[in-house]
Amino acid sequence: MRDTRYEIRDTKIRAVLFDLGETLLNFGKVDIAALFHEGARLSYDYLESQGQAIGSFRYYRLRSLISLYVRRRLSNVRGKDFDAMAVLKRIGIKKGVELSEQQWRHFAWLWYKPLSRVARLEPQTVETLTKLRACGLKLGIVSNTFINASSLEEHLEQLGILEFFSVRLFSCQFDFKKPSSKIFKIAADGIGEMLQNILFVGDRIDKDIMPAVRAGMHAVLKAAYTNVGKEPPEGIRKINRLSELPAVIEKINAAATQESPQS
């Protein structure tokens, strides 16, 4: 019979997964109504420039608002997100809009563009990601969102950080979202590491930290307005800036080495 007393359970971090909003990108509290109006105007003007007959702007904006609001409410009840681009595309097609796939992606980007303008990277984010990758860590993104993946990836590319993330999972692509463990397991498979060797960094205790821990991952809480006044669960580290991550990972890996049983 095999003696399992001295088997080593390797828990060193070999990959890092990030949430997007208020973790990798800081949006802060925004004026949703103003951003929606601006996105509606940009997308409406684009359709007009392409010779598409879409009626008045007031009707276009109201129809889009109602459709997205209803889908958002339903998604909260069903526990899964939707793809806003798919919703708006269906509305357009019913109105006779004809665009190529590339044009539809640009249309979706115009809806997102006002929000992208308020997003901020922390100082040293690129340097931090470069350092993590240089240490041999694989990097990925797992985010709850109804914004189309093409728009988010275009934004990340503009910011110069898209190429750092070999795995990018957005809940609008699936029939489930965080806190479901399914999306964490898919991310682990995609990045090619065991759950116990992955660190998840997020700003929400309920949708990022606790479900990541339940899935078997390490977790770090990123300070944000979404968790002001909330203490992380016992044993969970909290950082104020992403630039603190390399030192945190070094400590976790050092502790994992010390805790490994010796033969």
ChimeraX attribute file (.defattr): number of C-alpha atoms within 10 A of each C-alpha:
attribute: neighborCount
match mode: 1-to-1
recipient: residues
	/A:1	3
	/A:2	4
	/A:3	6
	/A:4	7
	/A:5	8
	/A:6	10
	/A:7	11
	/A:8	13
	/A:9	11
	/A:10	14
	/A:11	21
	/A:12	19
	/A:13	22
	/A:14	22
	/A:15	23
	/A:16	25
	/A:17	26
	/A:18	22
	/A:19	23
	/A:20	20
	/A:21	17
	/A:22	21
	/A:23	22
	/A:24	23
	/A:25	18
	/A:26	16
	/A:27	17
	/A:28	14
	/A:29	10
	/A:30	11
	/A:31	9
	/A:32	10
	/A:33	10
	/A:34	12
	/A:35	19
	/A:36	18
	/A:37	15
	/A:38	19
	/A:39	22
	/A:40	23
	/A:41	18
	/A:42	18
	/A:43	21
	/A:44	21
	/A:45	15
	/A:46	16
	/A:47	20
	/A:48	12
	/A:49	9
	/A:50	12
	/A:51	11
	/A:52	17
	/A:53	13
	/A:54	15
	/A:55	11
	/A:56	9
	/A:57	13
	/A:58	10
	/A:59	11
	/A:60	17
	/A:61	18
	/A:62	12
	/A:63	14
	/A:64	17
	/A:65	16
	/A:66	11
	/A:67	14
	/A:68	18
	/A:69	12
	/A:70	10
	/A:71	17
	/A:72	17
	/A:73	11
	/A:74	14
	/A:75	16
	/A:76	10
	/A:77	9
	/A:78	11
	/A:79	13
	/A:80	21
	/A:81	25
	/A:82	22
	/A:83	20
	/A:84	21
	/A:85	24
	/A:86	16
	/A:87	14
	/A:88	19
	/A:89	19
	/A:90	13
	/A:91	16
	/A:92	20
	/A:93	11
	/A:94	9
	/A:95	13
	/A:96	12
	/A:97	16
	/A:98	17
	/A:99	16
	/A:100	8
	/A:101	9
	/A:102	9
	/A:103	14
	/A:104	18
	/A:105	18
	/A:106	18
	/A:107	23
	/A:108	23
	/A:109	24
	/A:110	22
	/A:111	25
	/A:112	24
	/A:113	20
	/A:114	18
	/A:115	18
	/A:116	19
	/A:117	11
	/A:118	14
	/A:119	18
	/A:120	14
	/A:121	16
	/A:122	14
	/A:123	11
	/A:124	12
	/A:125	16
	/A:126	17
	/A:127	11
	/A:128	16
	/A:129	20
	/A:130	14
	/A:131	15
	/A:132	21
	/A:133	16
	/A:134	10
	/A:135	11
	/A:136	10
	/A:137	15
	/A:138	21
	/A:139	22
	/A:140	21
	/A:141	21
	/A:142	24
	/A:143	22
	/A:144	22
	/A:145	21
	/A:146	21
	/A:147	22
	/A:148	21
	/A:149	21
	/A:150	14
	/A:151	21
	/A:152	20
	/A:153	15
	/A:154	16
	/A:155	19
	/A:156	18
	/A:157	13
	/A:158	10
	/A:159	14
	/A:160	11
	/A:161	17
	/A:162	17
	/A:163	11
	/A:164	18
	/A:165	18
	/A:166	12
	/A:167	19
	/A:168	19
	/A:169	22
	/A:170	23
	/A:171	22
	/A:172	22
	/A:173	18
	/A:174	14
	/A:175	14
	/A:176	19
	/A:177	23
	/A:178	21
	/A:179	20
	/A:180	16
	/A:181	16
	/A:182	15
	/A:183	23
	/A:184	25
	/A:185	18
	/A:186	14
	/A:187	20
	/A:188	22
	/A:189	13
	/A:190	14
	/A:191	21
	/A:192	14
	/A:193	16
	/A:194	17
	/A:195	23
	/A:196	19
	/A:197	18
	/A:198	28
	/A:199	24
	/A:200	24
	/A:201	28
	/A:202	27
	/A:203	26
	/A:204	21
	/A:205	21
	/A:206	11
	/A:207	17
	/A:208	25
	/A:209	25
	/A:210	19
	/A:211	19
	/A:212	28
	/A:213	18
	/A:214	11
	/A:215	18
	/A:216	19
	/A:217	24
	/A:218	26
	/A:219	24
	/A:220	25
	/A:221	23
	/A:222	27
	/A:223	21
	/A:224	18
	/A:225	13
	/A:226	14
	/A:227	14
	/A:228	9
	/A:229	8
	/A:230	10
	/A:231	12
	/A:232	18
	/A:233	12
	/A:234	6
	/A:235	9
	/A:236	14
	/A:237	16
	/A:238	20
	/A:239	16
	/A:240	11
	/A:241	16
	/A:242	20
	/A:243	19
	/A:244	12
	/A:245	21
	/A:246	14
	/A:247	10
	/A:248	15
	/A:249	19
	/A:250	13
	/A:251	12
	/A:252	16
	/A:253	18
	/A:254	12
	/A:255	13
	/A:256	15
	/A:257	14
	/A:258	9
	/A:259	13
	/A:260	14
	/A:261	11
	/A:262	8
	/A:263	7
